[in-house]
C-alpha cells in the first residue's frame, strides 16, 4: 500500500468525517494532519476521492516514500504495517 499525508485547514469537521469514511487505514498525526494508506491509487486519485474541485476546503495530498523524525511509537508501527516498509 501507499501511505499519503493529507493536510488540511482546521477546523473542518466535514472534511475530517469524509476522510474517516473513505479511508479505513488512517492515522491522525495532529488536527488537520492525517496519514491514509491505499492500494493502487495515485496522489491525484486520492485527492479526487476526497474533493475534486476544492469543495471541501483547502487540502494537500502527498505520497510518503521516505520519512524520518521523532514521534510516538504507534506512528512508526502504523507506517510499517500499512506501507510494508521497515522503520
Number of C-alpha atoms within 10 A of each C-alpha: 14 18 22 23 20 22 18 19 13 13 10 14 11 11 21 19 10 14 18 16 10 13 15 11 14 21 18 15 14 8 13 17 17 19 23 24 23 17 10 8 13 14 17 12 13 22 19 12 13 22 16 12 10 11 10 16 13 14 17 13 19 16 16 14 10 7 8 7 6 7 9 9 8 10 15 18 13 16 22 14 14 18 17 12 13 9 10
